[in-house]
Amino acid sequence: MRALVLAGGGMRAAYASGVAHALQDAGERFDAVYGTSAGGAMGAWFTAGQAELGTRTFAFATDPVVLNFRRYLLRRGPLLDLDHLFWHVYPALVGFDVDRLRKAHNPAYVTAAEVESGLCHYFDVRKVADPFLVLKATSALPFVTSGPVRMNGGHYLDGGIVEPVPVRRAIEDGADDILVVFNRTPGPVPSEPRAVTWMAGRRYPMLYAAMKRHHALYHEAQTLIASPPPGVRVQVLAPKDTHGVTRLTRDQDRIGRLLESGRADARALLDGAVESI
């Protein structure tokens, strides 16, 4: 079973978007796609056969309705407006085709962290009533967006809190040929600022342990990728340089360079020039 695993990272997911575009252009197919946070959205575009359109969504980082620091500082609304992004930009301005997603041959699993239990849930966005609701949930960062998303009988936040790189689930599902796409340069991931973790933990106590261990969860995924179970092959793509792109970068030149890095690295992998990057 061949699987594609896409990590999150906000605007850094431009790298994964570039990778997905190159893979789709080359006709690459996977038996299952797994994505968390922004990687979940890129996985949905890929599964719908619209990866090229997915790359265009990053242009809306400059849209003040989508991302607005002034609005946030003046407490007039969220820093990142996911409702506008997923129910207006995706379908109306870029052209996300939900029918194509539903007809896809492979599942597209997107993670979300349940506030009540602290557990990670996986949703196949082909089969849910509203795919955009799941994409909103996996992207819902504490304090940055409008809060937890109500669905499936609970409330959900960013899947990356509890499952930053969903490679273990891919292996558990039977994948033995896996391509993992990171959106960070290789190496340790710093822990979140203690004040942020503490405030988030007070509001969402069942997620507090995962928030404190986020860097450790990321490291555990890296360790599993480096030493997978017998019979499992894992290839990795990760940017050598993020070009200064952070989770909330708006600079289109930097984002564009990161997108192109993803395309170039995927092409090099497919051409056999490298085994992993």
N, C-alpha and C positions, 0 to 999 in steps of 0.2 A: 504494500500500500504506500502510495506516494503522497506526502503532505507538505503543505506550505504553511509556515508559522511566521506571523508578522507581529513584532513587538510594537509597543506604543511610543509616545513621546511628543504628542502635540504637533507643532510645526516641523519637528525633526522627522516626522513620518513622511515628509517629502521624499526622503531617501527610499523608503519602502514603496512609495507610489511610483518612483522612477523604475525600481526593480520590477514591480508588477507590470508596468507598461511594456518593458523590454521582454519579459516572459510571455506576455500575451501576443506581442508582435511576432514572436518566434513560434507561436503555436503550442507552447508548453501547457500541459494539462496535469491536474492534480486530483487525487481521489478525495481529498478533504483539505479545507483551508481553515486555519485557526488564527484569530486576531484579537488583540486586546487594545482597548482605548482607541487612539487614532488608527492603529493597525487593523482594528476590526472594521472600520469604515473602508480602508483601502482593500481589505479582503472582500468586502461586499461589492465594491466596484469591479474587482477582478473576477469574481464569481459571476457577475452579471454580464461579463464580456465587454466591460466599458472602462478598462483600466486607463486608457488614454484620457477619457473624460475626467476620471478621478484626479489626474494631475492638475486639471484646471481649477479645482476647488481651492488650491492654495493661493490663487490670485485674490481671493476674498478675504485674506488676512488684513488687507488694507481697507476693507469695508467697515466704516464706523458702526454700522448696525451689528455686524458680527463680533468685532473685537474693539472695545472702546474703554480705554483707561480712564478718561475723564468721567464717563458715566459711572464707572465703578467707584472712583474716588469721591464723587459727589453723592453716592448712594442712590443713584437714579435707576439702577438696573445692574445686571450681572456684567462682569468683565467680558465674558464670552457668552454670547446669546446663541445657544444651541437650537432653540426653537426656530429662529430665523435661518440658521445654517441648514438644518435637516428638512424642514418643511417648506422652505422657499428656495434657498440657493441650490440644494441638491436636485429637486425635481423640476423646478421652474426655470432656473437660470443656467444650470449645467446639463440637465437632462437625464437624471438617474431613472432607469427603466425598471420598475418593480416587477413587471411581468417577466422580463428577461431573467431577473434574479430568481423568481419562483420556478422557472423552467430549467434552471441550471442542473447539470448532472451530479455535481458534487455538493456536499453540505458545506456551509460557511458558518463555522461556529464563532460566536462572539461572546466574550466574557463580560460578566457584570458582578460587582460585589454587593451582596445583600446586606443591608444595614442591620436588620433585625438579628441575623444569625452570624454574620461575619464570614459567611461561606461564599465561595466562587460558584457562580452558575454559568452554564454554557447554553447559548440559544442559537439554534440554526435559523439564521435570518430569512432563509427561503420559506420557512413554515410558520413564522409568527404572524399575528394579525397585522401588526404595523412594524415593518423593519426599522423605520426611522426612530421609533420609540426605543428599540434595543440599542441602536447606534448612539442615541442621546444618552442612554444609561451608561454605556461603557466609556463615554467621554465626559461624564459629569464629575468634574473635579471639585472637591470641597472648597468653599469660599470663592471659587472662580466662576462657577456657573450658578444656575438658579436653585441648586439643591438636589436632593435625591429624586429619582424618577420613580413614580408609582406604576408598577406593572406586575403581572404574574402573582398577585396577592401580597406583594411586599414593596419595599423601597430599595432602590439600587443606585450605586455610585460607580465611578471609574473602575473597570475590571482590573486595571493595572495595579490597584492597591493590593490585591490578594494573589494575582497571577500575572506578573509583569511579562513573562515569556511563556506562553502555554505549550511548551514542548513536551512536558510530562504527559499531558492529556493526549497528545498526538500519539505518543508511544503506547499508552494504555489502550488506545483505540485500535492498535494494530499496525501503526505506521512503521515501516522499516527503511524507508528512503525519504529523508526529511531535509527540506531547505529552510533554514531559520534566517530571518532578516532582522538584524538589529538596526536601530536608528541612532545609536551612540558609537563612538570610537571604542575599540576593545579596551577592557580594563575594569577596575573596580568602580562601582557606582557610589557616589557620596550619599550619606543618609540625609533625610529631609531635616530642615532646621527644627530644633527641639520645640521651639515655641509653636510652630505650625502643627507639629505632631500632637503636642499637648492640647491645643485648642480643638483640633479635629477629634481627638480622642474623647474630650469632654462631650462633644456633640454626638459622636458615633462610637460609644464605648465598645461595641462588639467588633469594631474594626481597628481598635487601638493597637492590639498586638501586631497585626499585619502591618500597620503604618510604621510602627517602631522597627520592624524587621524588613522593611521594604528592600533595603540594600542587600540584606542577607538572602531574601527570596530570589533576588536577581542573580546573586552569586551562586545559589544552589542550581538555578537553571543553567548558568554557564558551566558549572561542574558536570552536570548531566550531559550537556552537549559535548563537552570535551571527552567524556568517558561514557558513551552510551552503552546500553545492554548489548550483549553478543548478538550479532545478526542485524543490528540497526546501524545504518549509515546516516550521519548528519553532516550536511554541508552548511557553511555559514557565510553570509554576506553582511558586512558592516562597513560604514564609511571610515576611510582613513582620516578624513577631515570633515567636520560638520559645518565648516565655513561660518562659524559663529552663530549658527541657528540654534535657538533655544526653544523651549516649549511654547512661548508666546511671541516669537519673532514676527515682525511685519515686513521686514526688508525683502522686497521681491528679488533683488539681485542675488542675495545670499540663498534664499529659498530655491531659486532657479538653478544655482550651481549645485546645491545638494541633490535636487531632482536629477540633474544630468549625471551626477556621480553614481546615483543608483542605476540609471540606465546603462552607463558604461561598465559598471562592475558586473551587472547581470549578463551583459553581452560577452564579457571576458570569460565568465563562468561557462556560459553555453558554448563558447568557441573552444573550450578546453584549454584556454591559456592558463587558468588557475583551477585548483580543486576547491579552495575556499578563499575568501578575502576577509 
